[in-house]
Amino acid sequence: MTREHVMLVFELASDGSLLHFLKTYQRPTDVKWTMCVDTASGLAYIHEMGIVHCSWPRAIAWCPTEWSRYQTSACPTKP
C-alpha cells in the first residue's frame, strides 16, 4: 500500500451528529465546553500523528464511550 491509498474510516456514531446529540440531550454549558475541548484535543492529536484531514464536517459524529459519556470515538483524549 502506498501513501496515496491511506485513508481514515470512522465508525458509525450511535448518537448521530454532534448537533443532533446536543439538540436531543440538553447539556449544561460547562459540559458543552468540555465536549469542544475534547474534540479540539483529539484533532490536535491526529495532527501530531501526521494525519491530515481534507475537511472536518460541521456535523461531526458523536459516540459516547463507557469511560466518558461526552467523548468522540474518533478523537480520544484518554488512553
PDB file of N, CA, C and O in Angstrom:
ATOM      1  N   MET A   1       0.842  -1.171   0.000  1.00  0.00           N
ATOM      2  CA  MET A   1       0.000   0.000   0.000  1.00  0.00           C
ATOM      3  C   MET A   1       0.892   1.240   0.000  1.00  0.00           C
ATOM      4  O   MET A   1       1.873   1.315   0.740  1.00  0.00           O
ATOM      5  N   THR A   2       0.544   2.185  -0.821  1.00  0.00           N
ATOM      6  CA  THR A   2       1.304   3.433  -0.880  1.00  0.00           C
ATOM      7  C   THR A   2       0.578   4.511  -0.088  1.00  0.00           C
ATOM      8  O   THR A   2      -0.577   4.340   0.302  1.00  0.00           O
ATOM      9  N   ARG A   3       1.262   5.611   0.142  1.00  0.00           N
ATOM     10  CA  ARG A   3       0.663   6.704   0.917  1.00  0.00           C
ATOM     11  C   ARG A   3      -0.580   7.273   0.225  1.00  0.00           C
ATOM     12  O   ARG A   3      -1.453   7.820   0.897  1.00  0.00           O
ATOM     13  N   GLU A   4      -0.676   7.157  -1.085  1.00  0.00           N
ATOM     14  CA  GLU A   4      -1.856   7.675  -1.784  1.00  0.00           C
ATOM     15  C   GLU A   4      -3.116   6.896  -1.424  1.00  0.00           C
ATOM     16  O   GLU A   4      -4.229   7.397  -1.589  1.00  0.00           O
ATOM     17  N   HIS A   5      -2.941   5.664  -0.929  1.00  0.00           N
ATOM     18  CA  HIS A   5      -4.087   4.817  -0.644  1.00  0.00           C
ATOM     19  C   HIS A   5      -4.480   4.794   0.826  1.00  0.00           C
ATOM     20  O   HIS A   5      -5.424   4.098   1.201  1.00  0.00           O
ATOM     21  N   VAL A   6      -3.785   5.528   1.648  1.00  0.00           N
ATOM     22  CA  VAL A   6      -4.093   5.524   3.069  1.00  0.00           C
ATOM     23  C   VAL A   6      -5.306   6.411   3.325  1.00  0.00           C
ATOM     24  O   VAL A   6      -5.381   7.535   2.829  1.00  0.00           O
ATOM     25  N   MET A   7      -6.250   5.898   4.102  1.00  0.00           N
ATOM     26  CA  MET A   7      -7.422   6.699   4.439  1.00  0.00           C
ATOM     27  C   MET A   7      -7.855   6.377   5.858  1.00  0.00           C
ATOM     28  O   MET A   7      -7.499   5.334   6.405  1.00  0.00           O
ATOM     29  N   LEU A   8      -8.608   7.256   6.434  1.00  0.00           N
ATOM     30  CA  LEU A   8      -9.137   7.091   7.779  1.00  0.00           C
ATOM     31  C   LEU A   8     -10.631   6.857   7.665  1.00  0.00           C
ATOM     32  O   LEU A   8     -11.345   7.639   7.037  1.00  0.00           O
ATOM     33  N   VAL A   9     -11.101   5.776   8.276  1.00  0.00           N
ATOM     34  CA  VAL A   9     -12.519   5.444   8.233  1.00  0.00           C
ATOM     35  C   VAL A   9     -13.059   5.502   9.654  1.00  0.00           C
ATOM     36  O   VAL A   9     -12.505   4.880  10.561  1.00  0.00           O
ATOM     37  N   PHE A  10     -14.132   6.243   9.843  1.00  0.00           N
ATOM     38  CA  PHE A  10     -14.745   6.365  11.158  1.00  0.00           C
ATOM     39  C   PHE A  10     -15.883   5.372  11.299  1.00  0.00           C
ATOM     40  O   PHE A  10     -16.571   5.053  10.330  1.00  0.00           O
ATOM     41  N   GLU A  11     -16.072   4.885  12.523  1.00  0.00           N
ATOM     42  CA  GLU A  11     -17.209   4.009  12.784  1.00  0.00           C
ATOM     43  C   GLU A  11     -18.492   4.833  12.822  1.00  0.00           C
ATOM     44  O   GLU A  11     -18.462   6.050  13.009  1.00  0.00           O
ATOM     45  N   LEU A  12     -19.611   4.151  12.643  1.00  0.00           N
ATOM     46  CA  LEU A  12     -20.907   4.818  12.719  1.00  0.00           C
ATOM     47  C   LEU A  12     -21.147   5.248  14.162  1.00  0.00           C
ATOM     48  O   LEU A  12     -21.046   4.426  15.072  1.00  0.00           O
ATOM     49  N   ALA A  13     -21.457   6.492  14.381  1.00  0.00           N
ATOM     50  CA  ALA A  13     -21.682   7.012  15.731  1.00  0.00           C
ATOM     51  C   ALA A  13     -23.108   6.708  16.177  1.00  0.00           C
ATOM     52  O   ALA A  13     -24.068   6.977  15.457  1.00  0.00           O
ATOM     53  N   SER A  14     -23.228   6.150  17.359  1.00  0.00           N
ATOM     54  CA  SER A  14     -24.536   5.707  17.847  1.00  0.00           C
ATOM     55  C   SER A  14     -25.515   6.852  18.102  1.00  0.00           C
ATOM     56  O   SER A  14     -26.727   6.644  18.046  1.00  0.00           O
ATOM     57  N   ASP A  15     -25.015   8.050  18.380  1.00  0.00           N
ATOM     58  CA  ASP A  15     -25.903   9.182  18.646  1.00  0.00           C
ATOM     59  C   ASP A  15     -25.938  10.186  17.506  1.00  0.00           C
ATOM     60  O   ASP A  15     -26.373  11.320  17.708  1.00  0.00           O
ATOM     61  N   GLY A  16     -25.496   9.806  16.320  1.00  0.00           N
ATOM     62  CA  GLY A  16     -25.555  10.696  15.170  1.00  0.00           C
ATOM     63  C   GLY A  16     -24.550  11.828  15.256  1.00  0.00           C
ATOM     64  O   GLY A  16     -23.466  11.671  15.818  1.00  0.00           O
ATOM     65  N   SER A  17     -24.922  12.973  14.691  1.00  0.00           N
ATOM     66  CA  SER A  17     -24.012  14.117  14.663  1.00  0.00           C
ATOM     67  C   SER A  17     -23.975  14.812  16.023  1.00  0.00           C
ATOM     68  O   SER A  17     -24.860  14.624  16.858  1.00  0.00           O
ATOM     69  N   LEU A  18     -22.942  15.613  16.223  1.00  0.00           N
ATOM     70  CA  LEU A  18     -22.832  16.393  17.458  1.00  0.00           C
ATOM     71  C   LEU A  18     -24.025  17.333  17.589  1.00  0.00           C
ATOM     72  O   LEU A  18     -24.571  17.499  18.680  1.00  0.00           O
ATOM     73  N   LEU A  19     -24.430  17.944  16.486  1.00  0.00           N
ATOM     74  CA  LEU A  19     -25.582  18.844  16.513  1.00  0.00           C
ATOM     75  C   LEU A  19     -26.835  18.106  16.985  1.00  0.00           C
ATOM     76  O   LEU A  19     -27.567  18.607  17.839  1.00  0.00           O
ATOM     77  N   HIS A  20     -27.079  16.921  16.432  1.00  0.00           N
ATOM     78  CA  HIS A  20     -28.240  16.121  16.842  1.00  0.00           C
ATOM     79  C   HIS A  20     -28.137  15.754  18.320  1.00  0.00           C
ATOM     80  O   HIS A  20     -29.124  15.838  19.051  1.00  0.00           O
ATOM     81  N   PHE A  21     -26.954  15.352  18.759  1.00  0.00           N
ATOM     82  CA  PHE A  21     -26.739  14.970  20.152  1.00  0.00           C
ATOM     83  C   PHE A  21     -27.058  16.136  21.087  1.00  0.00           C
ATOM     84  O   PHE A  21     -27.748  15.962  22.091  1.00  0.00           O
ATOM     85  N   LEU A  22     -26.550  17.331  20.752  1.00  0.00           N
ATOM     86  CA  LEU A  22     -26.767  18.500  21.607  1.00  0.00           C
ATOM     87  C   LEU A  22     -28.229  18.934  21.634  1.00  0.00           C
ATOM     88  O   LEU A  22     -28.725  19.393  22.663  1.00  0.00           O
ATOM     89  N   LYS A  23     -28.922  18.787  20.497  1.00  0.00           N
ATOM     90  CA  LYS A  23     -30.338  19.156  20.450  1.00  0.00           C
ATOM     91  C   LYS A  23     -31.208  18.143  21.191  1.00  0.00           C
ATOM     92  O   LYS A  23     -32.207  18.509  21.809  1.00  0.00           O
ATOM     93  N   THR A  24     -30.825  16.871  21.125  1.00  0.00           N
ATOM     94  CA  THR A  24     -31.610  15.807  21.733  1.00  0.00           C
ATOM     95  C   THR A  24     -31.390  15.723  23.238  1.00  0.00           C
ATOM     96  O   THR A  24     -32.341  15.548  24.000  1.00  0.00           O
ATOM     97  N   TYR A  25     -30.146  15.846  23.660  1.00  0.00           N
ATOM     98  CA  TYR A  25     -29.786  15.717  25.071  1.00  0.00           C
ATOM     99  C   TYR A  25     -29.250  17.061  25.560  1.00  0.00           C
ATOM    100  O   TYR A  25     -28.089  17.393  25.321  1.00  0.00           O
ATOM    101  N   GLN A  26     -30.084  17.823  26.235  1.00  0.00           N
ATOM    102  CA  GLN A  26     -29.670  19.133  26.740  1.00  0.00           C
ATOM    103  C   GLN A  26     -28.543  18.965  27.755  1.00  0.00           C
ATOM    104  O   GLN A  26     -28.622  18.125  28.652  1.00  0.00           O
ATOM    105  N   ARG A  27     -27.507  19.765  27.605  1.00  0.00           N
ATOM    106  CA  ARG A  27     -26.338  19.706  28.480  1.00  0.00           C
ATOM    107  C   ARG A  27     -26.025  21.096  29.016  1.00  0.00           C
ATOM    108  O   ARG A  27     -26.262  22.091  28.332  1.00  0.00           O
ATOM    109  N   PRO A  28     -25.487  21.173  30.250  1.00  0.00           N
ATOM    110  CA  PRO A  28     -25.051  22.467  30.779  1.00  0.00           C
ATOM    111  C   PRO A  28     -23.894  23.022  29.952  1.00  0.00           C
ATOM    112  O   PRO A  28     -23.186  22.279  29.272  1.00  0.00           O
ATOM    113  N   THR A  29     -23.718  24.330  30.022  1.00  0.00           N
ATOM    114  CA  THR A  29     -22.674  24.994  29.241  1.00  0.00           C
ATOM    115  C   THR A  29     -21.291  24.424  29.523  1.00  0.00           C
ATOM    116  O   THR A  29     -20.494  24.268  28.597  1.00  0.00           O
ATOM    117  N   ASP A  30     -20.984  24.105  30.792  1.00  0.00           N
ATOM    118  CA  ASP A  30     -19.649  23.579  31.102  1.00  0.00           C
ATOM    119  C   ASP A  30     -19.407  22.232  30.425  1.00  0.00           C
ATOM    120  O   ASP A  30     -18.282  21.933  30.026  1.00  0.00           O
ATOM    121  N   VAL A  31     -20.447  21.426  30.295  1.00  0.00           N
ATOM    122  CA  VAL A  31     -20.305  20.138  29.609  1.00  0.00           C
ATOM    123  C   VAL A  31     -20.085  20.369  28.112  1.00  0.00           C
ATOM    124  O   VAL A  31     -19.278  19.680  27.489  1.00  0.00           O
ATOM    125  N   LYS A  32     -20.799  21.333  27.539  1.00  0.00           N
ATOM    126  CA  LYS A  32     -20.606  21.651  26.116  1.00  0.00           C
ATOM    127  C   LYS A  32     -19.176  22.118  25.866  1.00  0.00           C
ATOM    128  O   LYS A  32     -18.568  21.739  24.864  1.00  0.00           O
ATOM    129  N   TRP A  33     -18.630  22.941  26.771  1.00  0.00           N
ATOM    130  CA  TRP A  33     -17.234  23.388  26.630  1.00  0.00           C
ATOM    131  C   TRP A  33     -16.280  22.202  26.704  1.00  0.00           C
ATOM    132  O   TRP A  33     -15.316  22.129  25.942  1.00  0.00           O
ATOM    133  N   THR A  34     -16.549  21.268  27.627  1.00  0.00           N
ATOM    134  CA  THR A  34     -15.712  20.073  27.737  1.00  0.00           C
ATOM    135  C   THR A  34     -15.745  19.282  26.436  1.00  0.00           C
ATOM    136  O   THR A  34     -14.714  18.788  25.979  1.00  0.00           O
ATOM    137  N   MET A  35     -16.925  19.163  25.842  1.00  0.00           N
ATOM    138  CA  MET A  35     -17.058  18.443  24.578  1.00  0.00           C
ATOM    139  C   MET A  35     -16.234  19.125  23.487  1.00  0.00           C
ATOM    140  O   MET A  35     -15.572  18.450  22.698  1.00  0.00           O
ATOM    141  N   CYS A  36     -16.270  20.454  23.439  1.00  0.00           N
ATOM    142  CA  CYS A  36     -15.497  21.198  22.436  1.00  0.00           C
ATOM    143  C   CYS A  36     -13.999  21.021  22.648  1.00  0.00           C
ATOM    144  O   CYS A  36     -13.253  20.805  21.693  1.00  0.00           O
ATOM    145  N   VAL A  37     -13.561  21.114  23.902  1.00  0.00           N
ATOM    146  CA  VAL A  37     -12.134  20.955  24.211  1.00  0.00           C
ATOM    147  C   VAL A  37     -11.675  19.538  23.877  1.00  0.00           C
ATOM    148  O   VAL A  37     -10.597  19.362  23.310  1.00  0.00           O
ATOM    149  N   ASP A  38     -12.477  18.521  24.220  1.00  0.00           N
ATOM    150  CA  ASP A  38     -12.119  17.137  23.895  1.00  0.00           C
ATOM    151  C   ASP A  38     -11.996  16.935  22.389  1.00  0.00           C
ATOM    152  O   ASP A  38     -11.072  16.270  21.922  1.00  0.00           O
ATOM    153  N   THR A  39     -12.925  17.508  21.632  1.00  0.00           N
ATOM    154  CA  THR A  39     -12.883  17.389  20.174  1.00  0.00           C
ATOM    155  C   THR A  39     -11.648  18.072  19.607  1.00  0.00           C
ATOM    156  O   THR A  39     -10.971  17.517  18.740  1.00  0.00           O
ATOM    157  N   ALA A  40     -11.350  19.280  20.094  1.00  0.00           N
ATOM    158  CA  ALA A  40     -10.157  20.001  19.631  1.00  0.00           C
ATOM    159  C   ALA A  40      -8.882  19.256  20.019  1.00  0.00           C
ATOM    160  O   ALA A  40      -7.929  19.218  19.241  1.00  0.00           O
ATOM    161  N   SER A  41      -8.856  18.665  21.211  1.00  0.00           N
ATOM    162  CA  SER A  41      -7.688  17.891  21.647  1.00  0.00           C
ATOM    163  C   SER A  41      -7.476  16.673  20.752  1.00  0.00           C
ATOM    164  O   SER A  41      -6.347  16.335  20.398  1.00  0.00           O
ATOM    165  N   GLY A  42      -8.572  16.027  20.396  1.00  0.00           N
ATOM    166  CA  GLY A  42      -8.471  14.870  19.504  1.00  0.00           C
ATOM    167  C   GLY A  42      -7.963  15.259  18.133  1.00  0.00           C
ATOM    168  O   GLY A  42      -7.153  14.546  17.540  1.00  0.00           O
ATOM    169  N   LEU A  43      -8.434  16.385  17.627  1.00  0.00           N
ATOM    170  CA  LEU A  43      -7.977  16.877  16.327  1.00  0.00           C
ATOM    171  C   LEU A  43      -6.494  17.226  16.382  1.00  0.00           C
ATOM    172  O   LEU A  43      -5.750  16.926  15.449  1.00  0.00           O
ATOM    173  N   ALA A  44      -6.061  17.860  17.473  1.00  0.00           N
ATOM    174  CA  ALA A  44      -4.634  18.170  17.645  1.00  0.00           C
ATOM    175  C   ALA A  44      -3.814  16.885  17.690  1.00  0.00           C
ATOM    176  O   ALA A  44      -2.716  16.821  17.137  1.00  0.00           O
ATOM    177  N   TYR A  45      -4.352  15.863  18.350  1.00  0.00           N
ATOM    178  CA  TYR A  45      -3.649  14.580  18.443  1.00  0.00           C
ATOM    179  C   TYR A  45      -3.448  13.952  17.064  1.00  0.00           C
ATOM    180  O   TYR A  45      -2.349  13.494  16.751  1.00  0.00           O
ATOM    181  N   ILE A  46      -4.496  13.926  16.237  1.00  0.00           N
ATOM    182  CA  ILE A  46      -4.305  13.305  14.922  1.00  0.00           C
ATOM    183  C   ILE A  46      -3.337  14.126  14.070  1.00  0.00           C
ATOM    184  O   ILE A  46      -2.629  13.567  13.233  1.00  0.00           O
ATOM    185  N   HIS A  47      -3.299  15.430  14.271  1.00  0.00           N
ATOM    186  CA  HIS A  47      -2.298  16.251  13.571  1.00  0.00           C
ATOM    187  C   HIS A  47      -0.894  15.887  14.035  1.00  0.00           C
ATOM    188  O   HIS A  47       0.021  15.794  13.217  1.00  0.00           O
ATOM    189  N   GLU A  48      -0.711  15.680  15.348  1.00  0.00           N
ATOM    190  CA  GLU A  48       0.593  15.277  15.885  1.00  0.00           C
ATOM    191  C   GLU A  48       1.036  13.936  15.312  1.00  0.00           C
ATOM    192  O   GLU A  48       2.233  13.691  15.160  1.00  0.00           O
ATOM    193  N   MET A  49       0.084  13.073  14.997  1.00  0.00           N
ATOM    194  CA  MET A  49       0.388  11.754  14.439  1.00  0.00           C
ATOM    195  C   MET A  49       0.644  11.814  12.936  1.00  0.00           C
ATOM    196  O   MET A  49       0.873  10.784  12.303  1.00  0.00           O
ATOM    197  N   GLY A  50       0.607  13.016  12.365  1.00  0.00           N
ATOM    198  CA  GLY A  50       0.873  13.174  10.942  1.00  0.00           C
ATOM    199  C   GLY A  50      -0.328  12.926  10.055  1.00  0.00           C
ATOM    200  O   GLY A  50      -0.187  12.787   8.840  1.00  0.00           O
ATOM    201  N   ILE A  51      -1.500  12.871  10.645  1.00  0.00           N
ATOM    202  CA  ILE A  51      -2.719  12.653   9.867  1.00  0.00           C
ATOM    203  C   ILE A  51      -3.281  14.010   9.466  1.00  0.00           C
ATOM    204  O   ILE A  51      -3.481  14.886  10.308  1.00  0.00           O
ATOM    205  N   VAL A  52      -3.531  14.171   8.187  1.00  0.00           N
ATOM    206  CA  VAL A  52      -4.087  15.417   7.673  1.00  0.00           C
ATOM    207  C   VAL A  52      -5.481  15.112   7.146  1.00  0.00           C
ATOM    208  O   VAL A  52      -5.663  14.168   6.377  1.00  0.00           O
ATOM    209  N   HIS A  53      -6.445  15.888   7.545  1.00  0.00           N
ATOM    210  CA  HIS A  53      -7.816  15.683   7.083  1.00  0.00           C
ATOM    211  C   HIS A  53      -8.125  16.702   5.994  1.00  0.00           C
ATOM    212  O   HIS A  53      -7.630  17.828   6.022  1.00  0.00           O
ATOM    213  N   CYS A  54      -8.943  16.293   5.043  1.00  0.00           N
ATOM    214  CA  CYS A  54      -9.342  17.214   3.973  1.00  0.00           C
ATOM    215  C   CYS A  54     -10.378  18.198   4.484  1.00  0.00           C
ATOM    216  O   CYS A  54     -10.325  19.384   4.160  1.00  0.00           O
ATOM    217  N   SER A  55     -11.302  17.721   5.266  1.00  0.00           N
ATOM    218  CA  SER A  55     -12.313  18.603   5.852  1.00  0.00           C
ATOM    219  C   SER A  55     -12.815  17.960   7.133  1.00  0.00           C
ATOM    220  O   SER A  55     -12.851  16.735   7.257  1.00  0.00           O
ATOM    221  N   TRP A  56     -13.194  18.783   8.061  1.00  0.00           N
ATOM    222  CA  TRP A  56     -13.775  18.298   9.315  1.00  0.00           C
ATOM    223  C   TRP A  56     -15.242  18.682   9.249  1.00  0.00           C
ATOM    224  O   TRP A  56     -15.562  19.870   9.275  1.00  0.00           O
ATOM    225  N   PRO A  57     -16.144  17.709   9.163  1.00  0.00           N
ATOM    226  CA  PRO A  57     -17.554  18.019   8.943  1.00  0.00           C
ATOM    227  C   PRO A  57     -18.167  18.841  10.070  1.00  0.00           C
ATOM    228  O   PRO A  57     -17.824  18.668  11.240  1.00  0.00           O
ATOM    229  N   ARG A  58     -19.079  19.738   9.701  1.00  0.00           N
ATOM    230  CA  ARG A  58     -19.789  20.512  10.724  1.00  0.00           C
ATOM    231  C   ARG A  58     -20.634  19.589  11.585  1.00  0.00           C
ATOM    232  O   ARG A  58     -20.818  19.835  12.777  1.00  0.00           O
ATOM    233  N   ALA A  59     -21.142  18.538  10.986  1.00  0.00           N
ATOM    234  CA  ALA A  59     -21.977  17.587  11.718  1.00  0.00           C
ATOM    235  C   ALA A  59     -21.123  16.410  12.172  1.00  0.00           C
ATOM    236  O   ALA A  59     -21.416  15.259  11.847  1.00  0.00           O
ATOM    237  N   ILE A  60     -20.067  16.704  12.922  1.00  0.00           N
ATOM    238  CA  ILE A  60     -19.139  15.663  13.367  1.00  0.00           C
ATOM    239  C   ILE A  60     -19.883  14.572  14.135  1.00  0.00           C
ATOM    240  O   ILE A  60     -20.773  14.858  14.936  1.00  0.00           O
ATOM    241  N   ALA A  61     -19.513  13.343  13.886  1.00  0.00           N
ATOM    242  CA  ALA A  61     -20.159  12.205  14.535  1.00  0.00           C
ATOM    243  C   ALA A  61     -19.824  12.175  16.022  1.00  0.00           C
ATOM    244  O   ALA A  61     -18.709  12.509  16.423  1.00  0.00           O
ATOM    245  N   TRP A  62     -20.778  11.780  16.818  1.00  0.00           N
ATOM    246  CA  TRP A  62     -20.600  11.744  18.263  1.00  0.00           C
ATOM    247  C   TRP A  62     -20.973  10.365  18.770  1.00  0.00           C
ATOM    248  O   TRP A  62     -22.039   9.844  18.444  1.00  0.00           O
ATOM    249  N   CYS A  63     -20.098   9.777  19.565  1.00  0.00           N
ATOM    250  CA  CYS A  63     -20.328   8.420  20.037  1.00  0.00           C
ATOM    251  C   CYS A  63     -19.806   8.281  21.459  1.00  0.00           C
ATOM    252  O   CYS A  63     -18.611   8.047  21.643  1.00  0.00           O
ATOM    253  N   PRO A  64     -20.654   8.416  22.470  1.00  0.00           N
ATOM    254  CA  PRO A  64     -20.179   8.272  23.849  1.00  0.00           C
ATOM    255  C   PRO A  64     -19.580   6.890  24.094  1.00  0.00           C
ATOM    256  O   PRO A  64     -20.024   5.901  23.510  1.00  0.00           O
ATOM    257  N   THR A  65     -18.582   6.830  24.952  1.00  0.00           N
ATOM    258  CA  THR A  65     -17.933   5.563  25.303  1.00  0.00           C
ATOM    259  C   THR A  65     -18.206   5.251  26.762  1.00  0.00           C
ATOM    260  O   THR A  65     -18.756   6.085  27.481  1.00  0.00           O
ATOM    261  N   GLU A  66     -17.825   4.044  27.215  1.00  0.00           N
ATOM    262  CA  GLU A  66     -18.115   3.666  28.597  1.00  0.00           C
ATOM    263  C   GLU A  66     -17.413   4.546  29.620  1.00  0.00           C
ATOM    264  O   GLU A  66     -17.986   4.827  30.673  1.00  0.00           O
ATOM    265  N   TRP A  67     -16.188   4.990  29.344  1.00  0.00           N
ATOM    266  CA  TRP A  67     -15.444   5.749  30.360  1.00  0.00           C
ATOM    267  C   TRP A  67     -15.713   7.232  30.310  1.00  0.00           C
ATOM    268  O   TRP A  67     -15.283   7.955  31.208  1.00  0.00           O
ATOM    269  N   SER A  68     -16.403   7.716  29.303  1.00  0.00           N
ATOM    270  CA  SER A  68     -16.747   9.134  29.247  1.00  0.00           C
ATOM    271  C   SER A  68     -18.031   9.283  28.447  1.00  0.00           C
ATOM    272  O   SER A  68     -18.084   8.885  27.283  1.00  0.00           O
ATOM    273  N   ARG A  69     -19.052   9.844  29.044  1.00  0.00           N
ATOM    274  CA  ARG A  69     -20.328   9.991  28.350  1.00  0.00           C
ATOM    275  C   ARG A  69     -20.280  11.064  27.285  1.00  0.00           C
ATOM    276  O   ARG A  69     -21.195  11.155  26.467  1.00  0.00           O
ATOM    277  N   TYR A  70     -19.233  11.886  27.270  1.00  0.00           N
ATOM    278  CA  TYR A  70     -19.180  13.017  26.353  1.00  0.00           C
ATOM    279  C   TYR A  70     -17.872  13.048  25.589  1.00  0.00           C
ATOM    280  O   TYR A  70     -17.155  14.046  25.649  1.00  0.00           O
ATOM    281  N   GLN A  71     -17.544  11.995  24.882  1.00  0.00           N
ATOM    282  CA  GLN A  71     -16.274  11.978  24.171  1.00  0.00           C
ATOM    283  C   GLN A  71     -16.458  11.397  22.782  1.00  0.00           C
ATOM    284  O   GLN A  71     -17.232  10.459  22.591  1.00  0.00           O
ATOM    285  N   THR A  72     -15.755  11.945  21.828  1.00  0.00           N
ATOM    286  CA  THR A  72     -15.838  11.420  20.472  1.00  0.00           C
ATOM    287  C   THR A  72     -15.012  10.163  20.363  1.00  0.00           C
ATOM    288  O   THR A  72     -13.910  10.092  20.907  1.00  0.00           O
ATOM    289  N   SER A  73     -15.532   9.169  19.665  1.00  0.00           N
ATOM    290  CA  SER A  73     -14.770   7.943  19.484  1.00  0.00           C
ATOM    291  C   SER A  73     -13.614   8.171  18.524  1.00  0.00           C
ATOM    292  O   SER A  73     -12.607   7.467  18.599  1.00  0.00           O
ATOM    293  N   ALA A  74     -13.738   9.132  17.631  1.00  0.00           N
ATOM    294  CA  ALA A  74     -12.670   9.393  16.669  1.00  0.00           C
ATOM    295  C   ALA A  74     -11.539  10.200  17.279  1.00  0.00           C
ATOM    296  O   ALA A  74     -10.429  10.201  16.745  1.00  0.00           O
ATOM    297  N   CYS A  75     -11.789  10.871  18.361  1.00  0.00           N
ATOM    298  CA  CYS A  75     -10.801  11.764  18.969  1.00  0.00           C
ATOM    299  C   CYS A  75     -10.661  11.500  20.454  1.00  0.00           C
ATOM    300  O   CYS A  75     -11.051  12.340  21.265  1.00  0.00           O
ATOM    301  N   PRO A  76     -10.118  10.361  20.830  1.00  0.00           N
ATOM    302  CA  PRO A  76     -10.000  10.095  22.265  1.00  0.00           C
ATOM    303  C   PRO A  76      -9.042  11.061  22.945  1.00  0.00           C
ATOM    304  O   PRO A  76      -8.044  11.479  22.358  1.00  0.00           O
ATOM    305  N   THR A  77      -9.354  11.410  24.185  1.00  0.00           N
ATOM    306  CA  THR A  77      -8.461  12.268  24.958  1.00  0.00           C
ATOM    307  C   THR A  77      -7.875  11.524  26.139  1.00  0.00           C
ATOM    308  O   THR A  77      -7.060  12.075  26.879  1.00  0.00           O
ATOM    309  N   LYS A  78      -8.282  10.274  26.323  1.00  0.00           N
ATOM    310  CA  LYS A  78      -7.719   9.423  27.372  1.00  0.00           C
ATOM    311  C   LYS A  78      -7.240   8.133  26.719  1.00  0.00           C
ATOM    312  O   LYS A  78      -7.788   7.715  25.699  1.00  0.00           O
ATOM    313  N   PRO A  79      -6.214   7.494  27.299  1.00  0.00           N
ATOM    314  CA  PRO A  79      -5.735   6.219  26.722  1.00  0.00           C
ATOM    315  C   PRO A  79      -6.743   5.107  26.899  1.00  0.00           C
ATOM    316  O   PRO A  79      -6.498   3.978  26.473  1.00  0.00           O
TER     317      PRO A  79
END
